[in-house]
Amino acid sequence: MSYLTRPLDQKGMPAGIPYIIGNEAAERFSFYGMRTILVVFMTQYLMGAGGVLDPMSDEDAKGWYHLFVSAVYFTPLLGAILADVWWGKYKTILLLSLVYCGGHLALALDDTRLGLALGLGLIALGAGGIKPCVSAHVGDQFGHSNHGLISRTFGWFYMAINVGAFASTLLTPWLLKHYGPHWAFGVPGMLMALATLMFWAGRYKFVHVPPSGKAFLKEAFSGESLRIFGRLGMIYVFIAVFWALYDQTGSSWVLQAEKMDRHLLGFELLPSQIQAVNPLLIIVLIPLFSYVIYPALGKLIRLTPMRKVAMGFGLAAAAFAISSLAQERIDTGGTPGVSWQLLAYLVLTCGEVMVSITALEYSYTQAPRAMKSFIMALFMLSVSLGNIFTSMLNFFIQNEDGTVMLEGAQYYWFFTILMAVTAVIFAAVTPFIKDRTILQG
């Protein structure tokens, strides 16, 4: 049985989409489950080579956490080149998923710094390498007859990400507390193995767009492609600032939650479990934005993709302002309730819907046909840049005497102001950004 190489001429949903959505839910469970507990593991459970507890400081843990996230979103460049030039998206996803599984295995078996380095290195290569290919693979399933379903499908694709993230964010902190790091990292590894199997099962349902080989280089250096790179690159620099804030939900917000009253509806949440509110909100907010908020805003203004992104930036700044106010109360000896972070998550997640989903779809539609995965990798690079900035900042602000330059609320206000300034500048340049849509088929 041969593979499809072009989308079918149909108006309905492509047959391969359910396999992609199921794979994404399981893979995101594995990634977010591991990432959710990473800072807690590094600051409380990390063992030395001699079997003695050897945890990191808060600032070191934040620095290494964001360095890892940066690596995860840098390696998509490698995956994209493998997919677009040599292997094609399907083979690249399948082979790098096996590397990904190896990283989970290393974390599950070895709770020392060696196991941490090996595991995170393999996961950065595997998870990062498949990222641009998976999202571009979604778009490849559609032709001109059913391209109107792309926006809805990317919404469901993002929904799958957050269903997996929600479940794992609740479960893995509980596993870490009650069963230790071996099970807490092992269960996400099992889900990654399931994701790989599910993707393999859909191989005859997918459209396998062949790699372009030398045509990739020819198109990459064409005048039109260079103009697209320049336009998207400018947008991604701004979006990098958003990710510098957003990904701190897994680092500074977890450490802040340790000093809060985390009782909610009669239960006491673990600090890292509060992150579960983000994917839960995404599940609710995606249809709310698609069917209520965006149509309502569209009656007031011409709601372009870039205007959505600019609004999302403003919401991110507001979310960090809330976390800054909460930290001020902690700094003065108070114990603010978890409702402060829940409100900040609500505002930040609204910003995420407007920035991330919009930019993901926009990137695919603007990419040249032979470079869909590569353009997705450039989008992922914005996440890497944002996280490397946060990582380097956390290492830089540490003084030799053990103090830090941005103490307490000052740290949060720094990022609040940075995001607010970025939002204003981006809104000013938005009217000058043009686009064109390029689809497969």
C-alpha positions in Angstrom: 0.0 0.0 0.0 1.5 3.3 -1.1 1.4 6.6 0.8 -0.6 9.6 -0.3 1.7 12.4 -1.5 -1.0 15.1 -2.1 -4.2 16.1 -0.3 -7.3 14.5 -1.7 -9.9 16.7 -3.4 -12.4 16.6 -0.6 -14.4 19.1 1.4 -14.4 17.2 4.7 -11.8 16.6 7.4 -8.8 14.6 6.2 -8.6 11.0 7.5 -5.2 11.4 9.1 -6.2 14.2 11.5 -7.6 12.0 14.3 -4.2 10.2 14.5 -2.3 13.5 14.6 -4.6 14.8 17.3 -4.3 11.6 19.4 -0.5 11.6 19.0 -0.3 15.2 20.0 -2.4 14.7 23.2 -0.2 11.8 24.3 3.1 13.5 23.4 2.1 16.7 25.2 1.2 14.6 28.3 4.7 13.3 28.3 6.4 16.6 27.7 4.4 18.7 30.1 4.3 16.0 32.7 8.1 16.0 32.7 8.5 19.8 32.5 5.9 20.5 35.2 8.0 18.8 37.9 11.4 19.8 36.6 12.1 22.8 38.9 10.7 21.0 42.0 12.9 18.0 41.1 16.0 20.1 40.7 15.4 22.1 43.9 14.2 19.2 46.2 14.9 15.7 44.8 18.2 15.9 42.7 20.8 13.5 44.0 24.5 13.6 44.0 26.8 11.0 42.5 27.3 9.5 46.0 23.6 9.0 46.6 23.3 12.1 48.8 20.7 14.8 48.2 22.3 17.6 46.1 19.6 20.1 45.1 20.1 23.3 43.1 19.4 26.9 44.3 16.2 28.6 43.0 18.1 30.8 40.6 20.2 28.0 39.3 17.1 25.9 38.8 15.3 28.7 36.9 18.4 29.3 34.8 18.8 25.6 33.8 15.1 25.2 33.3 14.9 28.0 30.8 18.1 26.9 29.2 16.5 23.5 28.6 13.3 25.0 27.2 15.4 27.2 25.0 17.2 24.1 23.6 13.8 22.4 23.0 12.8 25.2 20.8 16.2 25.6 19.1 16.5 22.1 17.8 13.4 22.4 15.6 15.8 24.0 13.1 17.5 20.6 12.8 14.2 18.7 12.6 12.9 21.1 9.9 16.0 20.7 7.7 15.9 16.9 8.0 12.2 17.0 7.1 12.2 19.5 4.3 15.5 18.4 2.7 16.0 14.7 3.3 13.6 12.6 5.3 10.2 14.2 4.9 8.0 15.0 7.9 6.7 11.6 8.7 10.0 9.8 8.9 11.6 12.7 10.8 8.7 12.6 13.4 8.9 8.8 13.8 12.7 8.5 14.2 13.1 11.5 16.5 10.2 10.3 18.6 12.3 7.2 19.5 15.1 9.6 20.6 12.5 11.4 22.7 11.5 8.1 24.4 15.2 7.5 25.3 15.3 10.8 27.1 12.3 9.9 29.2 14.0 6.6 30.0 17.2 8.3 31.2 15.2 10.6 33.5 13.2 7.7 34.9 16.2 5.6 35.7 18.8 8.1 37.0 18.0 10.9 39.4 21.5 12.4 39.5 22.9 15.3 37.5 24.2 12.8 34.9 20.7 11.4 34.3 19.3 14.9 34.2 21.7 16.1 31.6 21.4 13.0 29.4 17.6 12.9 29.7 17.1 16.5 29.0 19.6 16.5 26.2 17.8 13.6 24.4 14.3 15.2 25.0 15.5 18.5 23.7 16.7 16.8 20.5 13.6 14.6 20.1 10.9 16.9 21.3 12.4 19.9 19.6 13.1 18.1 16.4 9.6 16.9 15.8 7.9 20.2 16.8 7.9 22.1 13.4 7.2 18.8 11.6 4.1 18.0 13.5 2.4 21.4 13.2 3.4 21.6 9.5 2.2 18.0 9.0 -1.3 19.1 10.1 -1.4 21.8 7.4 -0.1 19.3 4.8 -3.3 17.2 5.1 -5.4 20.0 3.5 -5.8 21.2 -0.1 -7.7 24.1 -1.6 -11.0 22.2 -1.4 -11.0 22.0 2.4 -8.5 24.7 3.4 -11.3 26.5 5.2 -11.0 23.8 7.9 -7.4 24.6 8.7 -8.2 27.2 11.3 -10.6 24.9 13.1 -8.2 22.0 13.0 -5.3 24.1 14.4 -7.8 25.0 17.2 -8.4 21.3 17.9 -4.7 20.6 17.6 -4.0 23.1 20.3 -6.9 21.7 22.3 -5.2 18.3 22.2 -2.0 19.8 23.5 -3.8 21.2 26.4 -5.9 18.1 27.2 -2.6 16.2 27.5 -1.0 19.0 29.5 -3.9 19.4 31.9 -3.9 15.7 32.8 -0.2 15.4 33.2 0.2 18.6 35.2 -2.2 17.3 37.8 -0.8 13.7 37.9 3.0 14.0 37.7 3.4 16.3 40.8 1.3 13.8 42.8 3.4 11.0 41.5 6.6 12.9 42.4 5.4 13.5 46.0 4.0 10.0 46.7 6.2 7.7 44.5 9.3 9.7 43.7 11.0 10.8 40.5 11.4 7.3 38.9 7.6 7.0 38.6 7.0 10.7 38.0 9.3 10.7 35.0 8.5 7.1 34.0 4.7 7.6 33.4 5.3 10.5 30.9 7.8 8.2 29.2 5.1 5.5 28.7 2.8 8.1 27.2 5.5 9.2 24.7 5.9 5.5 23.7 2.1 5.4 23.1 2.2 8.6 21.1 4.9 7.1 18.8 2.9 4.0 18.3 -0.3 6.0 17.5 1.6 8.1 14.9 3.0 4.9 13.2 -0.6 3.5 13.1 -1.8 6.4 11.0 0.9 6.1 8.4 -1.4 5.1 5.5 -4.0 7.8 6.4 -1.5 10.7 6.2 -0.5 12.9 3.3 3.3 12.4 3.0 4.6 15.5 1.3 8.0 14.5 -0.2 11.1 16.3 0.9 12.2 19.0 -1.5 15.9 18.2 -1.6 17.9 20.8 -3.5 14.7 22.7 -4.2 14.7 23.7 -0.6 18.0 25.6 -1.0 16.8 27.2 -4.2 13.6 28.4 -2.7 15.3 29.4 0.6 17.5 31.9 -1.2 14.9 33.3 -3.6 13.9 36.9 -3.3 10.4 36.1 -2.2 11.5 33.7 0.5 14.0 36.2 1.9 11.3 38.8 2.1 9.1 36.3 4.0 12.0 35.5 6.4 12.5 39.2 7.0 8.9 39.9 7.7 8.4 36.8 9.9 11.7 37.3 11.7 10.7 40.8 12.8 7.4 39.4 14.2 9.2 36.6 16.0 11.6 38.9 17.8 8.6 40.6 19.4 6.9 37.2 20.1 10.1 36.1 21.9 9.4 38.6 24.6 6.0 37.0 25.2 7.6 33.6 25.6 10.2 35.0 28.1 7.2 35.8 30.3 4.9 32.9 29.5 7.3 30.0 30.2 7.9 31.3 33.7 4.7 29.6 34.7 6.9 26.5 35.0 9.7 28.2 37.0 9.2 31.5 38.9 5.5 31.1 39.3 6.0 27.6 40.7 8.5 28.9 43.2 6.1 31.8 44.0 3.3 29.4 44.6 5.3 27.6 47.3 4.9 30.8 49.4 1.1 31.1 48.8 -2.0 29.7 50.5 -2.8 27.0 48.0 -6.1 25.8 49.4 -8.9 25.6 46.8 -12.3 24.1 47.2 -11.2 22.2 50.3 -8.1 20.8 48.7 -4.4 21.9 49.0 -2.7 22.1 45.6 0.9 21.3 45.2 2.9 24.3 43.8 3.5 22.7 40.4 -0.1 21.6 40.1 -1.4 25.1 39.7 0.0 25.1 36.2 -3.0 22.8 35.3 -5.3 25.8 35.2 -3.6 26.9 32.0 -4.5 24.0 29.8 -7.9 23.8 31.4 -8.5 27.4 30.6 -7.3 26.8 27.0 -9.9 24.1 26.5 -12.6 26.6 27.5 -11.2 29.7 25.9 -10.5 28.4 22.4 -14.1 28.0 21.4 -15.0 31.1 23.4 -12.6 33.2 21.4 -13.4 31.5 18.1 -17.2 31.8 18.3 -17.8 34.8 20.7 -14.9 37.1 21.4 -13.4 37.3 17.9 -16.8 37.8 16.1 -17.6 40.6 18.7 -14.3 42.3 18.3 -14.6 42.0 14.5 -17.7 44.2 14.6 -15.6 46.9 16.2 -12.3 46.8 14.4 -10.7 45.0 11.5 -9.3 42.0 13.5 -6.1 41.1 11.6 -3.7 38.4 12.9 -1.2 41.0 14.0 -3.8 42.9 16.0 -4.7 39.8 17.8 -1.0 39.3 18.7 -0.6 42.9 19.9 -3.6 42.5 22.2 -2.1 39.2 23.5 1.1 41.1 24.4 -0.9 43.6 26.5 -2.7 40.8 28.3 0.7 39.1 29.1 1.9 42.4 30.7 -1.3 42.6 32.7 -0.8 39.0 33.9 2.7 39.7 35.2 1.5 42.9 36.9 -0.9 40.7 38.9 2.0 38.3 39.8 4.1 41.3 40.8 1.4 42.6 43.2 1.2 39.1 44.7 5.0 39.0 45.2 4.9 42.3 46.9 2.6 40.8 49.5 5.0 37.9 49.9 7.9 40.2 50.3 6.2 42.0 53.2 5.6 38.7 55.0 2.1 38.0 53.8 0.7 34.8 52.4 -1.5 35.7 49.5 -4.1 33.2 48.3 -3.8 31.1 45.2 -6.5 33.2 43.7 -3.8 35.7 42.7 -2.1 33.2 40.5 -5.4 31.9 39.2 -6.4 35.4 38.0 -2.9 35.9 36.5 -3.3 32.5 34.7 -6.7 33.6 33.3 -5.3 36.8 31.8 -2.1 35.2 30.6 -4.0 32.3 28.9 -6.2 34.8 27.1 -3.0 36.3 25.8 -1.7 32.9 24.8 -4.7 32.2 22.7 -4.3 35.5 20.9 -0.5 35.1 20.4 0.4 31.5 20.1 -2.5 30.0 18.1 -2.6 33.1 15.8 1.1 33.0 15.2 1.1 29.2 14.6 -1.6 29.4 11.8 -0.1 32.6 10.4 3.4 31.1 10.1 2.1 28.1 8.2 0.0 30.1 5.7 3.0 32.5 5.0 5.6 29.8 4.5 6.8 28.8 1.0 5.5 25.4 0.0 8.9 23.6 0.2 9.7 25.2 3.6 6.6 24.7 5.8 8.6 22.8 8.5 11.5 25.3 8.3 9.2 28.3 8.9 7.5 26.5 11.8 11.1 26.0 13.2 11.7 29.7 12.9 8.5 30.3 14.9 9.8 27.9 17.5 13.0 29.8 17.6 11.1 32.7 19.1 10.3 30.5 22.1 14.0 29.6 22.3 15.1 33.2 22.2 12.7 34.2 24.9 13.8 31.4 27.2 17.5 32.0 26.6 16.9 35.6 27.7 15.2 34.5 30.9 17.9 31.9 31.6 20.8 34.2 31.1 19.0 36.9 33.2 18.7 34.5 36.1 22.3 33.6 36.0 23.4 37.2 35.6 21.4 38.6 38.5 23.2 36.3 41.1 25.7 38.1 43.2 28.8 36.4 44.7 27.5 36.8 48.2 24.4 34.8 47.5 22.0 37.8 47.0 20.3 38.6 43.7 20.0 42.0 41.9 16.3 41.7 41.1 14.9 40.7 44.5 11.3 39.6 45.0 8.7 41.7 43.2 11.4 43.7 41.4 12.0 40.6 39.2 8.3 40.4 38.2 8.0 44.1 37.6 11.0 44.0 35.3 9.2 41.5 33.0 5.9 43.4 33.3 7.5 46.6 32.0 9.4 44.8 29.3 6.2 43.2 28.0 4.2 46.4 28.1 6.9 48.3 26.1 7.0 45.5 23.6 3.2 45.6 23.2 3.2 49.3 22.5 6.1 49.1 19.9 4.5 46.1 18.2 1.1 47.8 17.9 2.8 50.7 16.2 4.5 48.6 13.5 1.5 46.3 13.0 -0.1 48.4 10.2 3.0 48.0 8.0 3.1 44.1 8.1 1.7 42.5 4.9 0.9 38.9 4.3 0.1 36.3 1.6 -1.3 32.8 2.0 0.5 29.8 0.5 -1.1 26.3 0.8 -0.2 22.8 -0.3 -2.0 21.2 -3.2 
